[in-house]
């Protein structure tokens, strides 16, 4: 979905966007940290997406700090798994409370790997939904895999948002932007 958004609203070809974000995605996979991906994100936004240095230098650090598009959904999914595991029925009000808490927690959390921030991110959502916390230490053991996908999604979304904010640049579609 992020690729479609980047193509339509960022007015960029699929091939160019994919080539631009690939190095940042590699860093995201290897580090599981959007913050660690920030230097390559700024470089790729400037050189491949045609984003001015001033825009990239402002939008990307802000996006890494606040805009974690994948976190609320993924964190809420963990809580839904906990509810299913314990046989807890969730009503609409509880789901809304969990969703709002997930959004608030994702905005307030730091851009560290999921293993570091797992309890701080999932715990408040479970508490808001009235779910037990006892299984969370076991889920931490498998947190690496979903965290890789969340980080790649966040990095991709951050670059797409930066391209959209910067607007059309008029550069060629086949390679790095030139001045």
Chimera marker file (.cmm) of the C-alpha trace (Angstrom):
<marker_set name="trace">
<marker id="1" x="0.000" y="0.000" z="0.000" r="1" g="1" b="0" radius="0.5"/>
<marker id="2" x="2.871" y="2.372" z="0.810" r="1" g="1" b="0" radius="0.5"/>
<marker id="3" x="4.306" y="1.897" z="-2.681" r="1" g="1" b="0" radius="0.5"/>
<marker id="4" x="0.959" y="2.808" z="-4.256" r="1" g="1" b="0" radius="0.5"/>
<marker id="5" x="0.704" y="5.908" z="-2.072" r="1" g="1" b="0" radius="0.5"/>
<marker id="6" x="4.246" y="6.953" z="-3.025" r="1" g="1" b="0" radius="0.5"/>
<marker id="7" x="3.557" y="6.443" z="-6.738" r="1" g="1" b="0" radius="0.5"/>
<marker id="8" x="0.217" y="8.244" z="-6.799" r="1" g="1" b="0" radius="0.5"/>
<marker id="9" x="0.760" y="11.142" z="-4.381" r="1" g="1" b="0" radius="0.5"/>
<marker id="10" x="4.544" y="11.308" z="-4.626" r="1" g="1" b="0" radius="0.5"/>
<marker id="11" x="4.354" y="11.323" z="-8.426" r="1" g="1" b="0" radius="0.5"/>
<marker id="12" x="7.264" y="8.945" z="-8.890" r="1" g="1" b="0" radius="0.5"/>
<marker id="13" x="7.684" y="5.710" z="-10.832" r="1" g="1" b="0" radius="0.5"/>
<marker id="14" x="7.583" y="2.378" z="-9.056" r="1" g="1" b="0" radius="0.5"/>
<marker id="15" x="11.088" y="1.466" z="-10.255" r="1" g="1" b="0" radius="0.5"/>
<marker id="16" x="12.629" y="4.726" z="-9.083" r="1" g="1" b="0" radius="0.5"/>
<marker id="17" x="10.926" y="4.587" z="-5.678" r="1" g="1" b="0" radius="0.5"/>
<marker id="18" x="11.896" y="0.926" z="-5.189" r="1" g="1" b="0" radius="0.5"/>
<marker id="19" x="15.549" y="1.636" z="-6.070" r="1" g="1" b="0" radius="0.5"/>
<marker id="20" x="15.557" y="4.668" z="-3.798" r="1" g="1" b="0" radius="0.5"/>
<marker id="21" x="14.205" y="2.919" z="-0.710" r="1" g="1" b="0" radius="0.5"/>
<marker id="22" x="16.049" y="-0.419" z="-1.057" r="1" g="1" b="0" radius="0.5"/>
<marker id="23" x="19.279" y="0.607" z="0.764" r="1" g="1" b="0" radius="0.5"/>
<marker id="24" x="17.293" y="2.083" z="3.666" r="1" g="1" b="0" radius="0.5"/>
<marker id="25" x="15.239" y="-1.110" z="3.834" r="1" g="1" b="0" radius="0.5"/>
<marker id="26" x="18.435" y="-3.180" z="4.010" r="1" g="1" b="0" radius="0.5"/>
<marker id="27" x="19.643" y="-1.110" z="6.967" r="1" g="1" b="0" radius="0.5"/>
<marker id="28" x="16.193" y="-1.467" z="8.562" r="1" g="1" b="0" radius="0.5"/>
<marker id="29" x="16.309" y="-5.268" z="8.209" r="1" g="1" b="0" radius="0.5"/>
<marker id="30" x="19.817" y="-5.536" z="9.605" r="1" g="1" b="0" radius="0.5"/>
<marker id="31" x="19.377" y="-3.144" z="12.547" r="1" g="1" b="0" radius="0.5"/>
<marker id="32" x="15.609" y="-3.234" z="13.234" r="1" g="1" b="0" radius="0.5"/>
<marker id="33" x="15.896" y="0.491" z="13.891" r="1" g="1" b="0" radius="0.5"/>
<marker id="34" x="14.401" y="3.372" z="11.937" r="1" g="1" b="0" radius="0.5"/>
<marker id="35" x="16.815" y="5.673" z="13.727" r="1" g="1" b="0" radius="0.5"/>
<marker id="36" x="19.811" y="3.695" z="12.450" r="1" g="1" b="0" radius="0.5"/>
<marker id="37" x="18.318" y="3.935" z="8.938" r="1" g="1" b="0" radius="0.5"/>
<marker id="38" x="18.020" y="7.722" z="9.100" r="1" g="1" b="0" radius="0.5"/>
<marker id="39" x="21.380" y="8.678" z="7.485" r="1" g="1" b="0" radius="0.5"/>
<marker id="40" x="20.783" y="6.477" z="4.423" r="1" g="1" b="0" radius="0.5"/>
<marker id="41" x="17.158" y="7.643" z="4.285" r="1" g="1" b="0" radius="0.5"/>
<marker id="42" x="18.260" y="11.285" z="4.108" r="1" g="1" b="0" radius="0.5"/>
<marker id="43" x="20.855" y="10.499" z="1.444" r="1" g="1" b="0" radius="0.5"/>
<marker id="44" x="18.403" y="8.491" z="-0.704" r="1" g="1" b="0" radius="0.5"/>
<marker id="45" x="15.623" y="11.065" z="-0.327" r="1" g="1" b="0" radius="0.5"/>
<marker id="46" x="17.978" y="13.802" z="-1.483" r="1" g="1" b="0" radius="0.5"/>
<marker id="47" x="19.847" y="11.942" z="-4.235" r="1" g="1" b="0" radius="0.5"/>
<marker id="48" x="17.194" y="9.542" z="-5.586" r="1" g="1" b="0" radius="0.5"/>
<marker id="49" x="13.817" y="10.999" z="-4.688" r="1" g="1" b="0" radius="0.5"/>
<marker id="50" x="14.699" y="14.598" z="-5.549" r="1" g="1" b="0" radius="0.5"/>
<marker id="51" x="13.843" y="15.915" z="-2.100" r="1" g="1" b="0" radius="0.5"/>
<marker id="52" x="15.668" y="19.129" z="-1.175" r="1" g="1" b="0" radius="0.5"/>
<marker id="53" x="18.218" y="18.716" z="1.633" r="1" g="1" b="0" radius="0.5"/>
<marker id="54" x="16.276" y="21.098" z="3.874" r="1" g="1" b="0" radius="0.5"/>
<marker id="55" x="13.070" y="19.084" z="3.489" r="1" g="1" b="0" radius="0.5"/>
<marker id="56" x="14.806" y="15.742" z="3.975" r="1" g="1" b="0" radius="0.5"/>
<marker id="57" x="16.669" y="17.076" z="7.003" r="1" g="1" b="0" radius="0.5"/>
<marker id="58" x="13.435" y="18.233" z="8.620" r="1" g="1" b="0" radius="0.5"/>
<marker id="59" x="10.787" y="15.709" z="7.549" r="1" g="1" b="0" radius="0.5"/>
<marker id="60" x="12.738" y="12.460" z="7.958" r="1" g="1" b="0" radius="0.5"/>
<marker id="61" x="13.945" y="12.968" z="11.563" r="1" g="1" b="0" radius="0.5"/>
<marker id="62" x="10.424" y="14.067" z="12.500" r="1" g="1" b="0" radius="0.5"/>
<marker id="63" x="8.933" y="11.050" z="10.714" r="1" g="1" b="0" radius="0.5"/>
<marker id="64" x="11.350" y="8.657" z="12.441" r="1" g="1" b="0" radius="0.5"/>
<marker id="65" x="10.507" y="10.195" z="15.812" r="1" g="1" b="0" radius="0.5"/>
<marker id="66" x="6.710" y="10.303" z="15.466" r="1" g="1" b="0" radius="0.5"/>
<marker id="67" x="5.390" y="8.567" z="12.339" r="1" g="1" b="0" radius="0.5"/>
<marker id="68" x="5.480" y="4.817" z="12.977" r="1" g="1" b="0" radius="0.5"/>
<marker id="69" x="2.655" y="3.757" z="10.697" r="1" g="1" b="0" radius="0.5"/>
<marker id="70" x="3.015" y="0.021" z="11.294" r="1" g="1" b="0" radius="0.5"/>
<marker id="71" x="3.308" y="0.059" z="15.084" r="1" g="1" b="0" radius="0.5"/>
<marker id="72" x="-0.326" y="0.598" z="16.158" r="1" g="1" b="0" radius="0.5"/>
<marker id="73" x="-1.614" y="-2.225" z="13.966" r="1" g="1" b="0" radius="0.5"/>
<marker id="74" x="1.166" y="-4.654" z="14.884" r="1" g="1" b="0" radius="0.5"/>
<marker id="75" x="0.974" y="-3.884" z="18.611" r="1" g="1" b="0" radius="0.5"/>
<marker id="76" x="-2.792" y="-4.232" z="18.616" r="1" g="1" b="0" radius="0.5"/>
<marker id="77" x="-2.422" y="-7.562" z="16.787" r="1" g="1" b="0" radius="0.5"/>
<marker id="78" x="-0.205" y="-8.838" z="19.615" r="1" g="1" b="0" radius="0.5"/>
<marker id="79" x="-2.908" y="-7.864" z="22.103" r="1" g="1" b="0" radius="0.5"/>
<marker id="80" x="-5.572" y="-9.597" z="20.022" r="1" g="1" b="0" radius="0.5"/>
<marker id="81" x="-3.392" y="-12.707" z="20.060" r="1" g="1" b="0" radius="0.5"/>
<marker id="82" x="-3.098" y="-12.481" z="23.857" r="1" g="1" b="0" radius="0.5"/>
<marker id="83" x="-6.893" y="-12.158" z="24.110" r="1" g="1" b="0" radius="0.5"/>
<marker id="84" x="-7.411" y="-15.166" z="21.852" r="1" g="1" b="0" radius="0.5"/>
<marker id="85" x="-4.811" y="-17.169" z="23.765" r="1" g="1" b="0" radius="0.5"/>
<marker id="86" x="-6.610" y="-16.509" z="27.054" r="1" g="1" b="0" radius="0.5"/>
<marker id="87" x="-10.118" y="-16.831" z="25.632" r="1" g="1" b="0" radius="0.5"/>
<marker id="88" x="-11.029" y="-13.220" z="26.393" r="1" g="1" b="0" radius="0.5"/>
<marker id="89" x="-13.976" y="-11.852" z="24.393" r="1" g="1" b="0" radius="0.5"/>
<marker id="90" x="-13.404" y="-8.270" z="23.278" r="1" g="1" b="0" radius="0.5"/>
<marker id="91" x="-16.252" y="-5.857" z="22.711" r="1" g="1" b="0" radius="0.5"/>
<marker id="92" x="-16.247" y="-2.856" z="20.403" r="1" g="1" b="0" radius="0.5"/>
<marker id="93" x="-15.501" y="-0.429" z="23.251" r="1" g="1" b="0" radius="0.5"/>
<marker id="94" x="-12.471" y="-2.438" z="24.343" r="1" g="1" b="0" radius="0.5"/>
<marker id="95" x="-11.193" y="-2.628" z="20.750" r="1" g="1" b="0" radius="0.5"/>
<marker id="96" x="-11.567" y="1.140" z="20.354" r="1" g="1" b="0" radius="0.5"/>
<marker id="97" x="-9.752" y="1.729" z="23.662" r="1" g="1" b="0" radius="0.5"/>
<marker id="98" x="-6.982" y="-0.604" z="22.533" r="1" g="1" b="0" radius="0.5"/>
<marker id="99" x="-6.696" y="1.100" z="19.147" r="1" g="1" b="0" radius="0.5"/>
<marker id="100" x="-6.524" y="4.586" z="20.648" r="1" g="1" b="0" radius="0.5"/>
<marker id="101" x="-3.951" y="3.422" z="23.187" r="1" g="1" b="0" radius="0.5"/>
<marker id="102" x="-1.917" y="1.778" z="20.404" r="1" g="1" b="0" radius="0.5"/>
<marker id="103" x="-1.845" y="5.055" z="18.459" r="1" g="1" b="0" radius="0.5"/>
<marker id="104" x="-0.836" y="7.051" z="21.546" r="1" g="1" b="0" radius="0.5"/>
<marker id="105" x="1.873" y="4.555" z="22.485" r="1" g="1" b="0" radius="0.5"/>
<marker id="106" x="3.301" y="4.522" z="18.952" r="1" g="1" b="0" radius="0.5"/>
<marker id="107" x="3.599" y="8.313" z="18.948" r="1" g="1" b="0" radius="0.5"/>
<marker id="108" x="5.183" y="8.360" z="22.396" r="1" g="1" b="0" radius="0.5"/>
<marker id="109" x="7.583" y="5.424" z="21.953" r="1" g="1" b="0" radius="0.5"/>
<marker id="110" x="11.214" y="5.705" z="20.941" r="1" g="1" b="0" radius="0.5"/>
<marker id="111" x="12.623" y="4.413" z="17.649" r="1" g="1" b="0" radius="0.5"/>
<marker id="112" x="14.504" y="1.486" z="19.138" r="1" g="1" b="0" radius="0.5"/>
<marker id="113" x="14.398" y="-2.183" z="18.155" r="1" g="1" b="0" radius="0.5"/>
<marker id="114" x="11.246" y="-3.970" z="19.301" r="1" g="1" b="0" radius="0.5"/>
<marker id="115" x="13.056" y="-6.152" z="21.820" r="1" g="1" b="0" radius="0.5"/>
<marker id="116" x="14.017" y="-3.020" z="23.748" r="1" g="1" b="0" radius="0.5"/>
<marker id="117" x="10.622" y="-1.333" z="23.679" r="1" g="1" b="0" radius="0.5"/>
<marker id="118" x="8.330" y="-4.406" z="23.546" r="1" g="1" b="0" radius="0.5"/>
<marker id="119" x="6.916" y="-4.203" z="27.074" r="1" g="1" b="0" radius="0.5"/>
<marker id="120" x="6.619" y="-0.416" z="27.015" r="1" g="1" b="0" radius="0.5"/>
<marker id="121" x="4.682" y="-0.606" z="23.739" r="1" g="1" b="0" radius="0.5"/>
<marker id="122" x="2.473" y="-3.660" z="24.313" r="1" g="1" b="0" radius="0.5"/>
<marker id="123" x="1.895" y="-3.436" z="28.082" r="1" g="1" b="0" radius="0.5"/>
<marker id="124" x="-0.233" y="-0.270" z="28.101" r="1" g="1" b="0" radius="0.5"/>
<marker id="125" x="-2.423" y="-1.585" z="25.281" r="1" g="1" b="0" radius="0.5"/>
<marker id="126" x="-3.000" y="-4.894" z="27.103" r="1" g="1" b="0" radius="0.5"/>
<marker id="127" x="-3.846" y="-2.978" z="30.292" r="1" g="1" b="0" radius="0.5"/>
<marker id="128" x="-6.279" y="-0.699" z="28.439" r="1" g="1" b="0" radius="0.5"/>
<marker id="129" x="-7.980" y="-3.795" z="27.045" r="1" g="1" b="0" radius="0.5"/>
<marker id="130" x="-8.011" y="-5.635" z="30.391" r="1" g="1" b="0" radius="0.5"/>
<marker id="131" x="-5.705" y="-8.395" z="29.174" r="1" g="1" b="0" radius="0.5"/>
<marker id="132" x="-3.202" y="-10.365" z="31.263" r="1" g="1" b="0" radius="0.5"/>
<marker id="133" x="0.474" y="-9.517" z="30.827" r="1" g="1" b="0" radius="0.5"/>
<marker id="134" x="1.947" y="-12.880" z="31.844" r="1" g="1" b="0" radius="0.5"/>
<marker id="135" x="2.479" y="-14.226" z="28.319" r="1" g="1" b="0" radius="0.5"/>
<marker id="136" x="4.369" y="-11.152" z="27.056" r="1" g="1" b="0" radius="0.5"/>
<marker id="137" x="7.829" y="-12.435" z="28.128" r="1" g="1" b="0" radius="0.5"/>
<marker id="138" x="7.257" y="-15.530" z="25.989" r="1" g="1" b="0" radius="0.5"/>
<marker id="139" x="6.202" y="-13.438" z="23.001" r="1" g="1" b="0" radius="0.5"/>
<marker id="140" x="9.378" y="-11.362" z="23.339" r="1" g="1" b="0" radius="0.5"/>
<marker id="141" x="11.322" y="-14.430" z="22.155" r="1" g="1" b="0" radius="0.5"/>
<marker id="142" x="9.739" y="-14.202" z="18.691" r="1" g="1" b="0" radius="0.5"/>
<marker id="143" x="9.533" y="-10.405" z="18.497" r="1" g="1" b="0" radius="0.5"/>
<marker id="144" x="12.528" y="-10.161" z="16.147" r="1" g="1" b="0" radius="0.5"/>
<marker id="145" x="10.691" y="-11.336" z="13.049" r="1" g="1" b="0" radius="0.5"/>
<marker id="146" x="7.643" y="-9.038" z="13.239" r="1" g="1" b="0" radius="0.5"/>
<marker id="147" x="9.907" y="-6.148" z="14.246" r="1" g="1" b="0" radius="0.5"/>
<marker id="148" x="11.915" y="-6.509" z="11.050" r="1" g="1" b="0" radius="0.5"/>
<marker id="149" x="8.752" y="-6.158" z="8.968" r="1" g="1" b="0" radius="0.5"/>
<marker id="150" x="7.488" y="-3.224" z="11.059" r="1" g="1" b="0" radius="0.5"/>
<marker id="151" x="10.779" y="-1.367" z="10.693" r="1" g="1" b="0" radius="0.5"/>
<marker id="152" x="10.933" y="-1.921" z="6.926" r="1" g="1" b="0" radius="0.5"/>
<marker id="153" x="7.347" y="-0.663" z="6.653" r="1" g="1" b="0" radius="0.5"/>
<marker id="154" x="8.091" y="2.393" z="8.757" r="1" g="1" b="0" radius="0.5"/>
<marker id="155" x="11.224" y="3.286" z="6.792" r="1" g="1" b="0" radius="0.5"/>
<marker id="156" x="9.375" y="2.881" z="3.496" r="1" g="1" b="0" radius="0.5"/>
<marker id="157" x="6.463" y="4.997" z="4.733" r="1" g="1" b="0" radius="0.5"/>
<marker id="158" x="8.822" y="7.691" z="6.026" r="1" g="1" b="0" radius="0.5"/>
<marker id="159" x="10.501" y="7.995" z="2.624" r="1" g="1" b="0" radius="0.5"/>
<marker id="160" x="7.135" y="8.020" z="0.845" r="1" g="1" b="0" radius="0.5"/>
<marker id="161" x="5.847" y="10.746" z="3.161" r="1" g="1" b="0" radius="0.5"/>
<marker id="162" x="8.997" y="12.782" z="2.606" r="1" g="1" b="0" radius="0.5"/>
<marker id="163" x="8.619" y="12.521" z="-1.166" r="1" g="1" b="0" radius="0.5"/>
<marker id="164" x="4.939" y="13.536" z="-0.924" r="1" g="1" b="0" radius="0.5"/>
<marker id="165" x="5.714" y="16.529" z="1.300" r="1" g="1" b="0" radius="0.5"/>
<marker id="166" x="8.494" y="17.666" z="-1.063" r="1" g="1" b="0" radius="0.5"/>
<marker id="167" x="6.244" y="17.464" z="-4.146" r="1" g="1" b="0" radius="0.5"/>
<marker id="168" x="7.228" y="17.159" z="-7.790" r="1" g="1" b="0" radius="0.5"/>
<marker id="169" x="10.880" y="17.833" z="-8.558" r="1" g="1" b="0" radius="0.5"/>
<marker id="170" x="11.061" y="17.386" z="-12.322" r="1" g="1" b="0" radius="0.5"/>
<marker id="171" x="14.059" y="15.044" z="-12.259" r="1" g="1" b="0" radius="0.5"/>
<marker id="172" x="14.456" y="12.008" z="-14.475" r="1" g="1" b="0" radius="0.5"/>
<marker id="173" x="12.886" y="8.665" z="-13.610" r="1" g="1" b="0" radius="0.5"/>
<marker id="174" x="15.837" y="6.346" z="-14.231" r="1" g="1" b="0" radius="0.5"/>
<marker id="175" x="18.447" y="7.238" z="-11.669" r="1" g="1" b="0" radius="0.5"/>
<marker id="176" x="19.565" y="9.595" z="-9.000" r="1" g="1" b="0" radius="0.5"/>
<marker id="177" x="18.249" y="13.115" z="-9.019" r="1" g="1" b="0" radius="0.5"/>
<marker id="178" x="20.705" y="15.609" z="-10.428" r="1" g="1" b="0" radius="0.5"/>
<marker id="179" x="21.139" y="19.263" z="-9.711" r="1" g="1" b="0" radius="0.5"/>
<link id1="1" id2="2" r="1" g="1" b="0" radius="0.2"/>
<link id1="2" id2="3" r="1" g="1" b="0" radius="0.2"/>
<link id1="3" id2="4" r="1" g="1" b="0" radius="0.2"/>
<link id1="4" id2="5" r="1" g="1" b="0" radius="0.2"/>
<link id1="5" id2="6" r="1" g="1" b="0" radius="0.2"/>
<link id1="6" id2="7" r="1" g="1" b="0" radius="0.2"/>
<link id1="7" id2="8" r="1" g="1" b="0" radius="0.2"/>
<link id1="8" id2="9" r="1" g="1" b="0" radius="0.2"/>
<link id1="9" id2="10" r="1" g="1" b="0" radius="0.2"/>
<link id1="10" id2="11" r="1" g="1" b="0" radius="0.2"/>
<link id1="11" id2="12" r="1" g="1" b="0" radius="0.2"/>
<link id1="12" id2="13" r="1" g="1" b="0" radius="0.2"/>
<link id1="13" id2="14" r="1" g="1" b="0" radius="0.2"/>
<link id1="14" id2="15" r="1" g="1" b="0" radius="0.2"/>
<link id1="15" id2="16" r="1" g="1" b="0" radius="0.2"/>
<link id1="16" id2="17" r="1" g="1" b="0" radius="0.2"/>
<link id1="17" id2="18" r="1" g="1" b="0" radius="0.2"/>
<link id1="18" id2="19" r="1" g="1" b="0" radius="0.2"/>
<link id1="19" id2="20" r="1" g="1" b="0" radius="0.2"/>
<link id1="20" id2="21" r="1" g="1" b="0" radius="0.2"/>
<link id1="21" id2="22" r="1" g="1" b="0" radius="0.2"/>
<link id1="22" id2="23" r="1" g="1" b="0" radius="0.2"/>
<link id1="23" id2="24" r="1" g="1" b="0" radius="0.2"/>
<link id1="24" id2="25" r="1" g="1" b="0" radius="0.2"/>
<link id1="25" id2="26" r="1" g="1" b="0" radius="0.2"/>
<link id1="26" id2="27" r="1" g="1" b="0" radius="0.2"/>
<link id1="27" id2="28" r="1" g="1" b="0" radius="0.2"/>
<link id1="28" id2="29" r="1" g="1" b="0" radius="0.2"/>
<link id1="29" id2="30" r="1" g="1" b="0" radius="0.2"/>
<link id1="30" id2="31" r="1" g="1" b="0" radius="0.2"/>
<link id1="31" id2="32" r="1" g="1" b="0" radius="0.2"/>
<link id1="32" id2="33" r="1" g="1" b="0" radius="0.2"/>
<link id1="33" id2="34" r="1" g="1" b="0" radius="0.2"/>
<link id1="34" id2="35" r="1" g="1" b="0" radius="0.2"/>
<link id1="35" id2="36" r="1" g="1" b="0" radius="0.2"/>
<link id1="36" id2="37" r="1" g="1" b="0" radius="0.2"/>
<link id1="37" id2="38" r="1" g="1" b="0" radius="0.2"/>
<link id1="38" id2="39" r="1" g="1" b="0" radius="0.2"/>
<link id1="39" id2="40" r="1" g="1" b="0" radius="0.2"/>
<link id1="40" id2="41" r="1" g="1" b="0" radius="0.2"/>
<link id1="41" id2="42" r="1" g="1" b="0" radius="0.2"/>
<link id1="42" id2="43" r="1" g="1" b="0" radius="0.2"/>
<link id1="43" id2="44" r="1" g="1" b="0" radius="0.2"/>
<link id1="44" id2="45" r="1" g="1" b="0" radius="0.2"/>
<link id1="45" id2="46" r="1" g="1" b="0" radius="0.2"/>
<link id1="46" id2="47" r="1" g="1" b="0" radius="0.2"/>
<link id1="47" id2="48" r="1" g="1" b="0" radius="0.2"/>
<link id1="48" id2="49" r="1" g="1" b="0" radius="0.2"/>
<link id1="49" id2="50" r="1" g="1" b="0" radius="0.2"/>
<link id1="50" id2="51" r="1" g="1" b="0" radius="0.2"/>
<link id1="51" id2="52" r="1" g="1" b="0" radius="0.2"/>
<link id1="52" id2="53" r="1" g="1" b="0" radius="0.2"/>
<link id1="53" id2="54" r="1" g="1" b="0" radius="0.2"/>
<link id1="54" id2="55" r="1" g="1" b="0" radius="0.2"/>
<link id1="55" id2="56" r="1" g="1" b="0" radius="0.2"/>
<link id1="56" id2="57" r="1" g="1" b="0" radius="0.2"/>
<link id1="57" id2="58" r="1" g="1" b="0" radius="0.2"/>
<link id1="58" id2="59" r="1" g="1" b="0" radius="0.2"/>
<link id1="59" id2="60" r="1" g="1" b="0" radius="0.2"/>
<link id1="60" id2="61" r="1" g="1" b="0" radius="0.2"/>
<link id1="61" id2="62" r="1" g="1" b="0" radius="0.2"/>
<link id1="62" id2="63" r="1" g="1" b="0" radius="0.2"/>
<link id1="63" id2="64" r="1" g="1" b="0" radius="0.2"/>
<link id1="64" id2="65" r="1" g="1" b="0" radius="0.2"/>
<link id1="65" id2="66" r="1" g="1" b="0" radius="0.2"/>
<link id1="66" id2="67" r="1" g="1" b="0" radius="0.2"/>
<link id1="67" id2="68" r="1" g="1" b="0" radius="0.2"/>
<link id1="68" id2="69" r="1" g="1" b="0" radius="0.2"/>
<link id1="69" id2="70" r="1" g="1" b="0" radius="0.2"/>
<link id1="70" id2="71" r="1" g="1" b="0" radius="0.2"/>
<link id1="71" id2="72" r="1" g="1" b="0" radius="0.2"/>
<link id1="72" id2="73" r="1" g="1" b="0" radius="0.2"/>
<link id1="73" id2="74" r="1" g="1" b="0" radius="0.2"/>
<link id1="74" id2="75" r="1" g="1" b="0" radius="0.2"/>
<link id1="75" id2="76" r="1" g="1" b="0" radius="0.2"/>
<link id1="76" id2="77" r="1" g="1" b="0" radius="0.2"/>
<link id1="77" id2="78" r="1" g="1" b="0" radius="0.2"/>
<link id1="78" id2="79" r="1" g="1" b="0" radius="0.2"/>
<link id1="79" id2="80" r="1" g="1" b="0" radius="0.2"/>
<link id1="80" id2="81" r="1" g="1" b="0" radius="0.2"/>
<link id1="81" id2="82" r="1" g="1" b="0" radius="0.2"/>
<link id1="82" id2="83" r="1" g="1" b="0" radius="0.2"/>
<link id1="83" id2="84" r="1" g="1" b="0" radius="0.2"/>
<link id1="84" id2="85" r="1" g="1" b="0" radius="0.2"/>
<link id1="85" id2="86" r="1" g="1" b="0" radius="0.2"/>
<link id1="86" id2="87" r="1" g="1" b="0" radius="0.2"/>
<link id1="87" id2="88" r="1" g="1" b="0" radius="0.2"/>
<link id1="88" id2="89" r="1" g="1" b="0" radius="0.2"/>
<link id1="89" id2="90" r="1" g="1" b="0" radius="0.2"/>
<link id1="90" id2="91" r="1" g="1" b="0" radius="0.2"/>
<link id1="91" id2="92" r="1" g="1" b="0" radius="0.2"/>
<link id1="92" id2="93" r="1" g="1" b="0" radius="0.2"/>
<link id1="93" id2="94" r="1" g="1" b="0" radius="0.2"/>
<link id1="94" id2="95" r="1" g="1" b="0" radius="0.2"/>
<link id1="95" id2="96" r="1" g="1" b="0" radius="0.2"/>
<link id1="96" id2="97" r="1" g="1" b="0" radius="0.2"/>
<link id1="97" id2="98" r="1" g="1" b="0" radius="0.2"/>
<link id1="98" id2="99" r="1" g="1" b="0" radius="0.2"/>
<link id1="99" id2="100" r="1" g="1" b="0" radius="0.2"/>
<link id1="100" id2="101" r="1" g="1" b="0" radius="0.2"/>
<link id1="101" id2="102" r="1" g="1" b="0" radius="0.2"/>
<link id1="102" id2="103" r="1" g="1" b="0" radius="0.2"/>
<link id1="103" id2="104" r="1" g="1" b="0" radius="0.2"/>
<link id1="104" id2="105" r="1" g="1" b="0" radius="0.2"/>
<link id1="105" id2="106" r="1" g="1" b="0" radius="0.2"/>
<link id1="106" id2="107" r="1" g="1" b="0" radius="0.2"/>
<link id1="107" id2="108" r="1" g="1" b="0" radius="0.2"/>
<link id1="108" id2="109" r="1" g="1" b="0" radius="0.2"/>
<link id1="109" id2="110" r="1" g="1" b="0" radius="0.2"/>
<link id1="110" id2="111" r="1" g="1" b="0" radius="0.2"/>
<link id1="111" id2="112" r="1" g="1" b="0" radius="0.2"/>
<link id1="112" id2="113" r="1" g="1" b="0" radius="0.2"/>
<link id1="113" id2="114" r="1" g="1" b="0" radius="0.2"/>
<link id1="114" id2="115" r="1" g="1" b="0" radius="0.2"/>
<link id1="115" id2="116" r="1" g="1" b="0" radius="0.2"/>
<link id1="116" id2="117" r="1" g="1" b="0" radius="0.2"/>
<link id1="117" id2="118" r="1" g="1" b="0" radius="0.2"/>
<link id1="118" id2="119" r="1" g="1" b="0" radius="0.2"/>
<link id1="119" id2="120" r="1" g="1" b="0" radius="0.2"/>
<link id1="120" id2="121" r="1" g="1" b="0" radius="0.2"/>
<link id1="121" id2="122" r="1" g="1" b="0" radius="0.2"/>
<link id1="122" id2="123" r="1" g="1" b="0" radius="0.2"/>
<link id1="123" id2="124" r="1" g="1" b="0" radius="0.2"/>
<link id1="124" id2="125" r="1" g="1" b="0" radius="0.2"/>
<link id1="125" id2="126" r="1" g="1" b="0" radius="0.2"/>
<link id1="126" id2="127" r="1" g="1" b="0" radius="0.2"/>
<link id1="127" id2="128" r="1" g="1" b="0" radius="0.2"/>
<link id1="128" id2="129" r="1" g="1" b="0" radius="0.2"/>
<link id1="129" id2="130" r="1" g="1" b="0" radius="0.2"/>
<link id1="130" id2="131" r="1" g="1" b="0" radius="0.2"/>
<link id1="131" id2="132" r="1" g="1" b="0" radius="0.2"/>
<link id1="132" id2="133" r="1" g="1" b="0" radius="0.2"/>
<link id1="133" id2="134" r="1" g="1" b="0" radius="0.2"/>
<link id1="134" id2="135" r="1" g="1" b="0" radius="0.2"/>
<link id1="135" id2="136" r="1" g="1" b="0" radius="0.2"/>
<link id1="136" id2="137" r="1" g="1" b="0" radius="0.2"/>
<link id1="137" id2="138" r="1" g="1" b="0" radius="0.2"/>
<link id1="138" id2="139" r="1" g="1" b="0" radius="0.2"/>
<link id1="139" id2="140" r="1" g="1" b="0" radius="0.2"/>
<link id1="140" id2="141" r="1" g="1" b="0" radius="0.2"/>
<link id1="141" id2="142" r="1" g="1" b="0" radius="0.2"/>
<link id1="142" id2="143" r="1" g="1" b="0" radius="0.2"/>
<link id1="143" id2="144" r="1" g="1" b="0" radius="0.2"/>
<link id1="144" id2="145" r="1" g="1" b="0" radius="0.2"/>
<link id1="145" id2="146" r="1" g="1" b="0" radius="0.2"/>
<link id1="146" id2="147" r="1" g="1" b="0" radius="0.2"/>
<link id1="147" id2="148" r="1" g="1" b="0" radius="0.2"/>
<link id1="148" id2="149" r="1" g="1" b="0" radius="0.2"/>
<link id1="149" id2="150" r="1" g="1" b="0" radius="0.2"/>
<link id1="150" id2="151" r="1" g="1" b="0" radius="0.2"/>
<link id1="151" id2="152" r="1" g="1" b="0" radius="0.2"/>
<link id1="152" id2="153" r="1" g="1" b="0" radius="0.2"/>
<link id1="153" id2="154" r="1" g="1" b="0" radius="0.2"/>
<link id1="154" id2="155" r="1" g="1" b="0" radius="0.2"/>
<link id1="155" id2="156" r="1" g="1" b="0" radius="0.2"/>
<link id1="156" id2="157" r="1" g="1" b="0" radius="0.2"/>
<link id1="157" id2="158" r="1" g="1" b="0" radius="0.2"/>
<link id1="158" id2="159" r="1" g="1" b="0" radius="0.2"/>
<link id1="159" id2="160" r="1" g="1" b="0" radius="0.2"/>
<link id1="160" id2="161" r="1" g="1" b="0" radius="0.2"/>
<link id1="161" id2="162" r="1" g="1" b="0" radius="0.2"/>
<link id1="162" id2="163" r="1" g="1" b="0" radius="0.2"/>
<link id1="163" id2="164" r="1" g="1" b="0" radius="0.2"/>
<link id1="164" id2="165" r="1" g="1" b="0" radius="0.2"/>
<link id1="165" id2="166" r="1" g="1" b="0" radius="0.2"/>
<link id1="166" id2="167" r="1" g="1" b="0" radius="0.2"/>
<link id1="167" id2="168" r="1" g="1" b="0" radius="0.2"/>
<link id1="168" id2="169" r="1" g="1" b="0" radius="0.2"/>
<link id1="169" id2="170" r="1" g="1" b="0" radius="0.2"/>
<link id1="170" id2="171" r="1" g="1" b="0" radius="0.2"/>
<link id1="171" id2="172" r="1" g="1" b="0" radius="0.2"/>
<link id1="172" id2="173" r="1" g="1" b="0" radius="0.2"/>
<link id1="173" id2="174" r="1" g="1" b="0" radius="0.2"/>
<link id1="174" id2="175" r="1" g="1" b="0" radius="0.2"/>
<link id1="175" id2="176" r="1" g="1" b="0" radius="0.2"/>
<link id1="176" id2="177" r="1" g="1" b="0" radius="0.2"/>
<link id1="177" id2="178" r="1" g="1" b="0" radius="0.2"/>
<link id1="178" id2="179" r="1" g="1" b="0" radius="0.2"/>
</marker_set>
